[in-house]
Amino acid sequence: MLDSVTINQLRTFVAVCEEGSFSGAAKKLMRAQSAVSHAISALEQALDVALFERDARRAELSAAGRNLLPDARSVIARTEEMKTRASAIARFGAPQLSIAADVYFPRPHLIACLQSLQTLSPMVAVSLRMTTMQGGEALVLDGVCSMAISIADVPELNPDAIERHWLGETSMVTVCAPTHPLAAARSPVPTDEFSRHVQLVVTDNRPNADKTEVAVVGERKWHVNDLSAKHDFLTAGLGWGHMPRDLVTGDLAAGTLVAIQRHAWHIRPLTFMLSQRRGQRLQDAEATLRDLLADWEMEQDPENPIT
C-alpha cells in the first residue's frame, strides 16, 4: 500500500500538523476541508496507522503520527530539492566538470577543494583522472578533460595549444626504509652515494609515452607509473626516492620511512600549474574549482625552507 502514498497527501499531513486543525490546513492549502479529510484518510489507509487522535478537539497527533512527521517533512524536502535540480538542468543543462590531477598534487588540498565545490555547486558532476607527468595535458589536448593539474618541470606537450597558470608548491623529502643502506650512511649523504643505490622514479602512466623524469640521480633506477606503488616499494626497502612531504608525514613519524639529508644537493619544491587549452573559456564550476585550487598556502620544508 505504500506505493499509493502521494506527495499531496504528505503535504496535507504536514499542513494539518502545522495549522493544528483540518480547517486551518484547508485554508492554508486553499482546498475544501473535505478534500483535506479525504487526503488524511487515504494516507492513513496507505500507511495502515492512525495519524491523529480522533476524539481530540484539535488535530492532535497520535504516537504513530509523531514518529512519521519527520519522515514526511524529509520526503517533501527531497522532492523540492529534486524539482529545483530539474529546473536548473532544464534551463542550463547538467553541469559537468572533467579534470586530471597529477598524483603528486597534495591529496588533502584536492579533497578540500572538491568538498567546497560540492557545497558551492551541488549539481555539478565531477570526472577526475589521476595522471603522471604529461598524462594530464594529453587528456586536455584529446578533449577528455577541460583542465589538468601538471608539474611545472614537466615539459608541455604542445605549448602552442596549452596555457599554464600557477597554482602553488609542495615541499619534497628524500626517503628510504630504515632497513635500507642509505639510512645508516653518514649524513649528509653525498650524491655519488645515492647513485650507488636504486632510485624509485614515477614516470608517465600512458602506454608508449616518453619516460619523463624529474630529479633523477645516476643510472640505477626503477620506473613505476603509480605513486602509491612507489610508496609501498620505498617502505619495503626496494630503493630510495623523493616523495611529497604531506604524503609521508605519517611514515616519518611512525619510523616506517626515514628522511635522508642530502649533501650539496637541493631538491626544489614541486611547482604545480593548471593546464588548459589556450584561450579556452572556463565554465562557472570550472572557474570556481580553479580559484579554490589556487587558494593554497604551501607548507614549509624544515630542511630546505623556501625564501
Secondary structure, 3 states (H helix, E strand, C coil): CHHHCCHHHHHHHHHHHHHCCHHHHHHHHCCCHHHHHHHHHHHHHHHCCCCEECCCCCCEECHHHHHHHHHHHHHHHHHHHHHHHHHHHHHHCCCEEEEEEECCCCHHHHHHHHHHHHHHCCCCEEEEEEECCCHHHHHHHCCCCCEEEEECCCCCCCCCCEEEEEEEEECEEEEECCCCHHHHCCCCECHHHHHCCCEEEECCCCCCCCCCCCCCCCCCEEEECCHHHHHHHHHCCCCEEEEEHHHHHHHHHHCCCEECCECCCCCCCEEEEEEEECCCCCCHHHHHHHHHHHCCCCCCCCCCCCC
